[in-house]
């Protein structure tokens, strides 16, 4: 609109002035006006955070441990293990891997990054949530690498008729394998939940 107005002004003045400005000159003058400075390109980092869910409600187990009653502890441990098997992290991790492979985040924060090691007579049974998820991602062509990890909880529980169950809970950060990361750091918060005689529930 401003260019059209300028042209009209020049045209209207033609009858009064001998010098006539051509449209080509007007366009030339517009083109040489100072252009706005280009905006700085700010790198964008895409992040995702997911709680992997350990697979069971631990409140009954914590209550049993706090009671110190062997029968309650073994019953709660057995129920917890049955729930963990039933909630089937392998299947759940496949759905999560599909989501990650589609979104392609640069970094992924994982809570309740759980590892179970069940000592049985036939040998240890290991359920490593992060290892399983990484394998699911690799199978989908989405390679990720752990770049930071810190353990919050570690406890050993009896599972009658099966063996001893080592349970650990961690916070983990994954980075897409084509992303360069440096100076990785981690730490736990100073405030935590203390369950006397059982365990300290920390976050990091």
C-alpha positions as a printed NumPy array, in Angstrom:
array([[  0.   ,   0.   ,   0.   ],
       [  2.828,   2.438,   0.86 ],
       [  4.428,   1.83 ,  -2.532],
       [  1.1  ,   2.556,  -4.263],
       [  0.664,   5.762,  -2.27 ],
       [  4.169,   6.85 ,  -3.165],
       [  3.43 ,   6.225,  -6.838],
       [  0.221,   8.25 ,  -6.627],
       [  2.074,  11.121,  -4.994],
       [  4.74 ,  11.099,  -7.678],
       [  2.093,  10.965, -10.423],
       [  0.06 ,  13.787,  -8.904],
       [  3.115,  15.982,  -8.777],
       [  3.963,  15.459, -12.421],
       [  1.848,  18.399, -13.575],
       [  3.698,  20.763, -11.233],
       [  7.255,  19.466, -11.616],
       [  9.257,  18.791, -14.691],
       [ 11.109,  15.859, -13.143],
       [  9.054,  12.665, -13.215],
       [ 10.04 ,   9.634, -11.052],
       [  9.503,   6.351, -12.846],
       [  7.979,   3.289, -11.215],
       [ 11.274,   1.462, -11.756],
       [ 13.053,   4.12 ,  -9.676],
       [ 10.436,   3.811,  -6.94 ],
       [ 10.927,   0.03 ,  -6.758],
       [ 14.693,   0.513,  -6.749],
       [ 14.464,   2.889,  -3.805],
       [ 12.186,   0.512,  -1.902],
       [ 14.589,  -2.378,  -2.435],
       [ 17.561,  -0.483,  -1.045],
       [ 15.774,   0.452,   2.179],
       [ 17.484,  -1.05 ,   5.26 ],
       [ 16.276,  -4.585,   5.87 ],
       [ 15.509,  -5.824,   9.412],
       [ 18.337,  -7.802,  10.99 ],
       [ 17.948, -11.565,  10.757],
       [ 16.898, -13.233,  14.001],
       [ 19.504, -15.396,  15.695],
       [ 18.873, -19.11 ,  15.264],
       [ 18.366, -20.694,  18.683],
       [ 18.944, -24.472,  18.828],
       [ 15.847, -26.371,  19.885],
       [ 16.165, -29.357,  22.231],
       [ 13.269, -31.81 ,  22.357],
       [ 12.894, -33.641,  25.661],
       [ 10.563, -36.34 ,  26.92 ],
       [  9.961, -37.615,  30.446],
       [  8.257, -40.869,  31.392],
       [  7.67 , -42.831,  34.578],
       [  8.272, -46.503,  33.753],
       [  6.187, -47.752,  36.731],
       [  7.812, -50.581,  38.626],
       [  4.736, -52.772,  38.135],
       [  3.138, -52.966,  41.556],
       [  1.864, -50.93 ,  44.48 ],
       [  4.66 , -50.973,  47.046],
       [  2.606, -49.596,  49.957],
       [  1.536, -53.07 ,  51.194],
       [  5.137, -54.226,  50.94 ],
       [  6.484, -51.218,  52.811],
       [  3.855, -51.729,  55.496],
       [  4.822, -55.376,  55.833],
       [  8.515, -54.537,  56.067],
       [  7.803, -51.89 ,  58.696],
       [  5.857, -54.458,  60.766],
       [  8.82 , -56.807,  60.89 ],
       [  6.454, -59.781,  60.819],
       [  7.999, -62.486,  58.572],
       [  4.645, -63.881,  57.438],
       [  3.403, -60.459,  56.288],
       [  6.703, -59.714,  54.546],
       [  6.728, -62.946,  52.579],
       [  3.05 , -62.597,  51.601],
       [  3.515, -59.002,  50.466],
       [  6.711, -59.878,  48.564],
       [  4.985, -62.732,  46.773],
       [  2.029, -60.551,  45.778],
       [  4.347, -57.78 ,  44.592],
       [  6.322, -60.192,  42.404],
       [  3.139, -61.661,  40.904],
       [  1.973, -58.122,  40.055],
       [  5.326, -57.286,  38.453],
       [  5.101, -60.358,  36.22 ],
       [  1.455, -59.627,  35.347],
       [  2.073, -55.985,  34.38 ],
       [  4.565, -57.29 ,  31.795],
       [  7.116, -54.552,  31.195],
       [  8.258, -56.107,  27.917],
       [  4.857, -55.403,  26.36 ],
       [  4.56 , -51.978,  27.977],
       [  8.048, -50.999,  26.821],
       [  7.1  , -51.798,  23.23 ],
       [  4.341, -49.188,  23.329],
       [  6.715, -46.659,  24.858],
       [  9.38 , -47.427,  22.258],
       [  6.82 , -46.772,  19.5  ],
       [  6.059, -43.383,  21.031],
       [  9.751, -42.481,  21.331],
       [ 10.573, -43.643,  17.805],
       [  7.816, -41.379,  16.474],
       [  8.63 , -38.296,  18.581],
       [ 12.442, -38.663,  18.291],
       [ 13.289, -36.644,  21.429],
       [ 16.909, -35.624,  21.939],
       [ 16.824, -36.477,  25.651],
       [ 14.559, -38.725,  27.709],
       [ 14.21 , -38.602,  31.485],
       [ 13.133, -41.899,  33.03 ],
       [ 11.734, -42.334,  36.532],
       [ 11.286, -45.683,  38.265],
       [ 13.997, -47.104,  36.028],
       [ 13.723, -50.433,  37.802],
       [ 15.934, -53.503,  37.904],
       [ 14.868, -56.794,  39.436],
       [ 17.218, -59.704,  39.996],
       [ 15.447, -62.788,  41.323],
       [ 17.858, -65.424,  42.613],
       [ 16.395, -68.867,  41.923],
       [ 17.816, -72.377,  42.031],
       [ 17.871, -72.389,  38.267],
       [ 19.89 , -69.168,  38.118],
       [ 19.117, -65.456,  38.335],
       [ 16.103, -63.963,  36.572],
       [ 16.885, -60.38 ,  35.544],
       [ 14.295, -57.803,  34.532],
       [ 16.165, -54.622,  33.621],
       [ 13.672, -51.958,  32.511],
       [ 16.249, -49.677,  30.874],
       [ 17.979, -52.552,  29.084],
       [ 14.643, -53.833,  27.778],
       [ 13.582, -50.381,  26.581],
       [ 16.919, -49.787,  24.83 ],
       [ 16.561, -53.106,  23.005],
       [ 13.018, -52.195,  21.94 ],
       [ 14.261, -48.848,  20.623],
       [ 17.165, -50.465,  18.779],
       [ 14.736, -52.842,  17.067],
       [ 12.83 , -49.787,  15.794],
       [ 15.945, -48.064,  14.473],
       [ 15.924, -45.524,  17.303],
       [ 19.25 , -45.844,  19.101],
       [ 19.598, -44.224,  22.529],
       [ 22.341, -44.277,  25.15 ],
       [ 22.219, -43.75 ,  28.939],
       [ 24.21 , -40.59 ,  29.721],
       [ 23.313, -40.16 ,  33.389],
       [ 22.039, -42.543,  36.051],
       [ 21.676, -42.503,  39.823],
       [ 20.219, -45.142,  42.131],
       [ 17.572, -44.139,  44.667],
       [ 16.474, -47.392,  46.284],
       [ 18.06 , -50.809,  46.74 ],
       [ 16.422, -53.533,  48.827],
       [ 16.407, -57.351,  48.995],
       [ 13.146, -59.201,  49.63 ],
       [ 12.254, -62.88 ,  50.148],
       [  9.853, -64.475,  47.681],
       [  8.836, -67.832,  49.22 ],
       [  9.222, -70.849,  47.012],
       [ 11.199, -68.831,  44.458],
       [ 14.184, -67.053,  45.985],
       [ 15.504, -63.652,  46.994],
       [ 14.504, -60.585,  45.001],
       [ 16.921, -57.662,  44.635],
       [ 14.992, -54.512,  43.71 ],
       [ 16.619, -51.225,  42.709],
       [ 15.093, -47.963,  41.523],
       [ 17.005, -45.313,  39.583],
       [ 16.58 , -42.09 ,  37.645],
       [ 18.106, -42.28 ,  34.161],
       [ 18.611, -39.84 ,  31.305],
       [ 18.892, -41.235,  27.778],
       [ 20.316, -39.316,  24.833],
       [ 19.723, -40.104,  21.184],
       [ 22.892, -41.746,  19.94 ],
       [ 23.596, -39.036,  17.351],
       [ 23.515, -36.339,  20.065],
       [ 26.827, -35.324,  21.645],
       [ 26.563, -34.837,  25.412],
       [ 29.293, -33.619,  27.762],
       [ 29.768, -32.92 ,  31.462],
       [ 26.971, -35.218,  32.593],
       [ 26.076, -34.687,  36.257],
       [ 23.644, -36.154,  38.762],
       [ 22.75 , -35.808,  42.426],
       [ 20.133, -36.625,  45.033],
       [ 17.88 , -34.156,  46.802],
       [ 18.709, -33.553,  50.445],
       [ 15.115, -34.166,  51.543],
       [ 13.843, -37.749,  51.448],
       [ 11.264, -40.062,  53.003],
       [ 12.739, -42.224,  55.749],
       [ 10.896, -45.418,  56.65 ],
       [ 12.611, -46.482,  59.901],
       [ 13.981, -49.989,  59.828],
       [ 12.988, -50.441,  56.175],
       [ 14.598, -48.044,  53.695],
       [ 15.104, -44.443,  52.675],
       [ 13.063, -43.359,  49.65 ],
       [ 15.202, -40.823,  47.806],
       [ 14.725, -38.796,  44.629],
       [ 17.394, -37.426,  42.347]])
